[in-house]
Amino acid sequence: MAFCEAKLYNDQGEICCMATGTFQYLKRLATKNADGERVIKPDGRQR
């Protein structure tokens, strides 16, 4: 898991906005099948 937080300040040093995010790491998808052919194209689309 990854937790992120960011704050944006204006010229007077006041917080204008704040954002948080939580992300879960996933295993990378296979890019080639057993025959060595590409399963996922370089542009990210599946065959």
C-alpha atoms as an extended CHARMM CRD file, in Angstrom:
* protein
*
        47  EXT
         1         1  MET       CA              0.0000000000        0.0000000000        0.0000000000  PROA      1               0.0000000000
         2         2  ALA       CA              1.1200000000        3.5360000000       -0.6780000000  PROA      2               0.0000000000
         3         3  PHE       CA             -0.2930000000        6.6150000000        1.0140000000  PROA      3               0.0000000000
         4         4  CYS       CA              0.1670000000       10.0920000000       -0.5020000000  PROA      4               0.0000000000
         5         5  GLU       CA             -0.7080000000       13.5730000000        0.6920000000  PROA      5               0.0000000000
         6         6  ALA       CA             -0.2480000000       16.9500000000       -0.9890000000  PROA      6               0.0000000000
         7         7  LYS       CA             -1.0410000000       20.5530000000       -0.0760000000  PROA      7               0.0000000000
         8         8  LEU       CA             -1.1510000000       23.5690000000       -2.3820000000  PROA      8               0.0000000000
         9         9  TYR       CA             -0.3540000000       26.9790000000       -0.8720000000  PROA      9               0.0000000000
        10        10  ASN       CA             -1.2040000000       30.4370000000       -2.2390000000  PROA      10              0.0000000000
        11        11  ASP       CA              1.1310000000       33.4740000000       -2.2450000000  PROA      11              0.0000000000
        12        12  GLN       CA              0.1140000000       34.3370000000        1.3330000000  PROA      12              0.0000000000
        13        13  GLY       CA              1.1300000000       30.8930000000        2.5760000000  PROA      13              0.0000000000
        14        14  GLU       CA             -2.4300000000       29.6900000000        3.1300000000  PROA      14              0.0000000000
        15        15  ILE       CA             -3.5160000000       26.2020000000        2.1110000000  PROA      15              0.0000000000
        16        16  CYS       CA             -5.6950000000       26.4460000000       -1.0190000000  PROA      16              0.0000000000
        17        17  CYS       CA             -6.3820000000       22.7520000000       -1.4350000000  PROA      17              0.0000000000
        18        18  MET       CA             -5.3450000000       19.4180000000       -0.0430000000  PROA      18              0.0000000000
        19        19  ALA       CA             -5.4470000000       15.9360000000       -1.5740000000  PROA      19              0.0000000000
        20        20  THR       CA             -4.8210000000       12.4480000000       -0.2790000000  PROA      20              0.0000000000
        21        21  GLY       CA             -4.6100000000        9.1210000000       -2.0520000000  PROA      21              0.0000000000
        22        22  THR       CA             -4.2400000000        5.4740000000       -1.1610000000  PROA      22              0.0000000000
        23        23  PHE       CA             -2.8880000000        3.0650000000       -3.7630000000  PROA      23              0.0000000000
        24        24  GLN       CA             -2.5350000000       -0.7040000000       -3.7410000000  PROA      24              0.0000000000
        25        25  TYR       CA              0.3770000000       -2.2880000000       -5.5720000000  PROA      25              0.0000000000
        26        26  LEU       CA             -0.5910000000       -4.9720000000       -8.1040000000  PROA      26              0.0000000000
        27        27  LYS       CA              1.4750000000       -7.6900000000       -9.7250000000  PROA      27              0.0000000000
        28        28  ARG       CA              2.5820000000       -6.8560000000      -13.2510000000  PROA      28              0.0000000000
        29        29  LEU       CA              0.5690000000       -8.5320000000      -16.0170000000  PROA      29              0.0000000000
        30        30  ALA       CA              2.2430000000      -11.0260000000      -18.3250000000  PROA      30              0.0000000000
        31        31  THR       CA              3.4070000000       -9.3930000000      -21.5590000000  PROA      31              0.0000000000
        32        32  LYS       CA              4.0780000000      -12.6030000000      -23.5190000000  PROA      32              0.0000000000
        33        33  ASN       CA              2.3020000000      -15.9390000000      -23.7270000000  PROA      33              0.0000000000
        34        34  ALA       CA              3.9590000000      -19.3880000000      -23.6030000000  PROA      34              0.0000000000
        35        35  ASP       CA              4.7850000000      -19.1670000000      -27.3480000000  PROA      35              0.0000000000
        36        36  GLY       CA              6.6380000000      -15.8820000000      -26.8660000000  PROA      36              0.0000000000
        37        37  GLU       CA              3.9790000000      -13.7800000000      -28.6350000000  PROA      37              0.0000000000
        38        38  ARG       CA              3.0670000000      -10.4240000000      -27.1520000000  PROA      38              0.0000000000
        39        39  VAL       CA             -0.1700000000      -10.5260000000      -25.1460000000  PROA      39              0.0000000000
        40        40  ILE       CA             -0.2580000000       -6.7920000000      -24.4800000000  PROA      40              0.0000000000
        41        41  LYS       CA              0.7590000000       -4.3460000000      -27.2150000000  PROA      41              0.0000000000
        42        42  PRO       CA              3.1910000000       -1.4930000000      -26.4310000000  PROA      42              0.0000000000
        43        43  ASP       CA              0.2330000000        0.9550000000      -26.3600000000  PROA      43              0.0000000000
        44        44  GLY       CA             -1.3540000000       -1.0400000000      -23.5010000000  PROA      44              0.0000000000
        45        45  ARG       CA             -4.1810000000       -2.6550000000      -25.4900000000  PROA      45              0.0000000000
        46        46  GLN       CA             -4.7020000000       -6.4040000000      -25.4730000000  PROA      46              0.0000000000
        47        47  ARG       CA             -4.6340000000       -8.3240000000      -28.7590000000  PROA      47              0.0000000000
